[in-house]
């Protein structure tokens, strides 16, 4: 069951939730979601920016973004965007979707909005306690009112206090973008020091930290609470809903503030930052690390010069360094503190070549800052760099700038949106490509420059002297 909390609020128990709000709110939303659901939910809740308005079809096309439920709580209070809110509700609440809106009446404008809400949808009142009301609504589109067959107990719980679990109507192996987040200690964001390194080397000490072995992208749903009145039946109901995990997803030991991955025979300690998408772990990074670790004959990185685009937390750069590469990990300047700390923590004393960190903003003027005559690489690596941003043209230009003749580009991506497919087509036109790995929506491509073709064509088109020599 897909649930879109398009207006911020609680995670619907057992649902596949996307929580949305204005961009400036998302860091705190992401942190709270991760802090309270990690290891407890079958589906990792997602976070996405959303501004209410009239042009949502361009950013959230109805053909792609479809939800079973849309939740909204206290979204009417004291603002001037009630028309935009109603339009947004109508955009996401299509036939087949149920909208649940909770509100406390405070001002006359609440009553006006409620009347407009009732005109816009088929509505019923689920709860009324004084000025607190919870409405259920369905779309008026097509108005051949189909019986929803929705039981109130499924939404609010049985009267005796037990929770009724609904089976997800989505394939267990299906996946959504993983916006995982967690608290990160401030003392490692800007610099890395000797004391922190020593602390992390002792992560297997006797500290009383609870370990949770989990998969970041496909988690096992385990209810953390036993209902006192129903101990025996509860055990049976939770008959191990283990989700089949893709081959590339490792077991991850999750400790307070950090994750521990295992690649190239090493435990790799990764701290994530909660303040941006680039400082979190993404599934394509895990897929690429697994591929590099298990296919060393196909991609031999020993002694090779390697550039990583959008390095984020640095896991791919760390694995490449442990495999013998001389790595330069790049990202936006605000990402580099955490990236540098993770690289140093996991490669110091273990690698022949100390990995480097450099700022890189994708764009069209790279020849002035990264001239091709100086910055040449054997491999360029990129993992999950296409996700949800407006710089895809700049990304492709950057890939072409660094992937010159003699360079191999390896790009790992998980397809989530229609523009992933558009970018993939443009990528294939820009390079000679081959598909190394395909597992569901996860793909890893190998690419080489087409400039060599242009050189060959130029040589073939030159006039030749066909005169016979005497």
Buried (B, 14 or more C-beta within 10 A) or exposed (E): BBBBBBBBBEBBBBBBBBBBBEEEBBBEBBBBBBEEBBBBBBBBBBBBEBBBBEEBEEEBEEEEBBBBBBBBBBBBEEEEBBEBBBBBBBBBBBEEBBBBBBBBBEEEBBEEBBEBBEEBBBBEEBEEEEEEBBBBBBBBEEEEEEEEEEEEEEBBEEEEEBBBBBEBEBEBBBBBBBBBBBBBEEEBBEEBEEEBBEEBEEBEEEEEBEEBEBBBBBBBBBBEEEBEEBEEEBEEBEEEBEBEBBEBBBEBBBBEEBBBBEBBEBEBBBBBBBBBBBBBBBBBBBBBBBBBBEEEEEBBBEEBBBBBBBBBBBBBBBBBBBBBBBBBBBBBEBBBBBBBBBBBBBBEEEBEBEBBBBEBBBBEEBEEEBEEEEBBBBBBBBBBBBBEBEBBEBBBBBBBBBBBEEBBBBBBBBBBBEBBEEBBEBBEEBBEBEEBBEBEBBBBBBBBBBBEEEEEEEEEEEEEEEEEEE
